[in-house]
Amino acid sequence: MKAKQFEADFDNGQDMLEVLDLSKAHRPLQKQRRVNVDFPDWMVESLDREASRLGVTRQSIIKVWLAERLAQTASNK
C-alpha cells in the first residue's frame, strides 16, 4: 500500500491495524527497567492514601510524581 492510499484510508476512518505489522513495534524512550527502592513506612502509607484518593496504584503515583519532578528540574536548567 502506498503512503497516499494509507493516509486517505486513515483519514476516512478505516481500521488500519490489519495493514500494519506490529510485531516489531516499540515505543521510543519507553524501555522499562526495574529498580528497588526502600521507603519508610510513613511514606508508603502516605503514598497509598494519595493513590487511593486518586484511584490509581502506588506505582502509578510514584511514576507520575517522579516524572513531574524530573521535568521541573530539566526546565530549571
Number of C-alpha atoms within 10 A of each C-alpha: 6 6 8 9 10 14 13 11 13 12 9 9 9 12 9 11 8 8 9 8 8 9 6 5 8 9 6 6 6 7 7 6 5 5 5 5 5 7 9 7 9 9 11 13 13 12 17 17 13 15 17 13 9 10 11 12 14 17 11 12 18 13 12 11 11 12 12 12 12 12 11 11 10 9 8 7 5
